[in-house]
Amino acid sequence: MGVLTQLLTLPLAPVRGVGWVVRQVTDAAEREYYDPEPVLEGLRELERELADGLISPREFDRREDELLDRLEEIRRHQGAGPTPGGGPR
């Protein structure tokens, strides 16, 4: 970018800055949403609750199905693009 272009587009700098911030927030939210670790921890916790008799087998099956559906969605998303951090798929 030349000096003249920079001077002419200077009033747009705040707009470009806001766009950059929005992209960063969106990227961070997607990384968090598609992180499989909380789902895996939820499955482990669910098994503990069943083993401790805190939930019925029927409740376990219902909640396990929800978590497995979520895990499948995450894995499909990871298969659609590069895996952040190079972790397993």
Summary of the structure (lengths in Angstrom):
residues: 89
radius of gyration: 21.7
end to end distance: 40.6
largest distance: 71.8
contacts: 175
relative contact order: 0.08
helix: 82%
strand: 0%
